[in-house]
Amino acid sequence: MKRSTLIPILLLIYLAVMAYIGRQELADGHYLFYFGVIGLTLACIIGLHFTLRHRERNRRR
């Protein structure tokens, strides 16, 4: 499995666990904080995926 796929998948699993652990923030009514952290983390994971893919493509050349 390529590194550009494996690392983001592992980080998504980690994010799912952290979202489950932090669900109390959602229950307390802190919607913006809860979904903001999840959204920012997803943006970082997606950016990492494309960066790693770009590096893999450049190494093949």
Order of alpha helices (4+ residues) and beta strands (2+ residues): alpha-alpha-alpha
